[in-house]
Amino acid sequence: MTMSRQLTFRYLALLLVAGCASPQSSSNVSGPQPKPVPEARAPRTSAQASGQRAESTKAWALPLWPEFDAAVARGTRTTTGQPGPNYWQQGASYKLEAEMNPVAKRLSGTGTITYQNNSPDELAVLYVQAYNNLFAPQAKRNTEVLAALGGIRFTRVQAGRTVLDSTAAGVGFSVTGTVMQIRLPEPVGPGKSIELSFDWNLRIAPDGPRGGQDRETYVLSYWYPQMAVYDDVGGWQVDQYLGNAEFYMGYADYDVALTVPAGWLVTSTGELTNADEVLAEETRRRLAQARSSGTVVNVVRQQERGAGKSTTEGNDGKLTWRYRANNVRDVTWATSNLYLWDAVGVETGDVNGDGRPDTTLVESFYRPDRLRDGWHESARYGAKAISVYSKALWPYPWPHMSVVDGPPSCGGMEYPMLTCIGGSFNARSLFDVEAHEIAHMWFPMMVGSDEKRYAWQDEGMAQFFQAAAIREEFPTADDEGESRRNYVEAVRYIGETELMRHGDRYPNYTEYGVASYFKAATALVALRGVIGDSTFARALREYGRRWIYRHPTPLDFFETVNDVAQQDLDWFWRSWYYETWKLDLAIDDAMIVGDSLDVQIENRGRVPMPVVLVAQNQKGERTRVTVPVDVWLSGTKRATVRMAIPTGFTRVEIDPDEQFPDLDRTNNTWPRR
Ligand SMILES: [Zn+2]
């Protein structure tokens, strides 16, 4: 999801009310959690080697995580960031049919889920997410909704051949908030599968959050019962969907059939498998042309909308669009009778390993009145973002990427192969939001972390990578600097809460956003500064290679970077992810000694970081020395460093390139400015 625009508004509102909770205050959930336990996590390599925990007294060692250590002991995780030899995750295959009725504004669905138990555990109880119950009148929420509409109504729940009743106990099902519990007639053993089937219907929400209806435009997100994640570290993750914190979803295969009025255009996660039945010949011809074209093709123009024009006539005024998607976390779709349709092909790299570059199709669906916001550029913007990330990370693997004009509440919201974008934009803000959401195709759509409990693990990545795409289109833009300034100013004027916290347990939305987006992106910039550009790039690619279509925890990310960089960076993870320690490096004094300079440096904050000292003369000639972080790790707060200086030396400065978010830069130079 996109943060920046919402934050600007809420941030100002918060400043005006001088510290009161923002409008997004999570007053109906339990208050802030205590700080992470001060117990130190042992260095993991020695702990594993000796089979027992060697207590560490390092102030920067990571907090204990007994469930993770137990997973290491079972061989599903490792202490080096690789999935363990016994790593497993659950599988599922969905066959879903849904009809959207724009008059009643209802969706009705029927479908089966074949759930594959790959865990070593016998499961007598299964959990299914019913996210749409966010809209039930009695739902707990930490987000505003426009109307309480009743949530999702199940008219049939079946396990195998047994039709289940809604019961409080015993065989049957019960729904609490947004989570359904199914108590099976017989447990599903390890390696076995079970078929669940459902009939359901729901009233489509007007404007979100994250989808819904906006005039004749519908974005259908969280529209079907979805298996909750059962994983090797935490077991069932059945946290309620309260509106703010996002999702944790398992990988599955989907066959979906979506029925809408003829003439309405549809786009969905997955590949359209019956284009011949739903698209007019000319529409198909232009799509094929777009695939091999480097410039945007108008697939459906304003006068070409409607049944018998861009789509086929259909039966009884309806058309059923069929999609197939393998190994994705979710399926979301959008439909409108107002959409224009643009598309452009873009090279992504060698996806299938045949040595030749592959392409994907970037599609854009928008209403004509969005042209004033620059939506005619939206397909090209999407293609540029895909191209940048495919080079920086790994090739975009899917057949298409749809950028969809949706309800304002979307702001920007990511789904596999699709992003819903709502609100008003200009060229720069439209590019920014597309760049952010498309970065989410890598994190968390491909690298499937738990967004609810570790929002930084996908939001921080998206916020970090969007900067590279933005720079490609707007060479003078400094998006990394904007994130850093947002973080630094929030710390100065509001206060902050650490990154390692459940997304629904921040004191307010602003602190959730500062931590998960701006501080998380700023920490990645700082990490790149610490380990260097090429090691950083290798570490991120290796993290992707190890965890693509899997479920990495924060430790799997930290350990992968430690492993690739061949460094113990726990001081970094502890400082930036688990704590709200401040960075304030300073030059206390300096003295010229012959052709060298003795610089007295001080660590006035609590975060240990390397000290990059740059001395320069009037001509701008520079000398540089980097004091390794070790100078601080023993607890020392002051040190003297001798460095070479250029002839005609005028000044010395700590971190003049601003790689690190130093809270007070006025003490970074000598002589003081
Ligand atoms: Zn996001």
Boltz pocket constraint, residues with backbone or C-beta under 6 A from the ligand:
constraints:
  - pocket:
      binder: B
      contacts: [[A, 1], [A, 2], [A, 3], [A, 412], [A, 436], [A, 437], [A, 440], [A, 458], [A, 459], [A, 462]]
      max_distance: 6.0
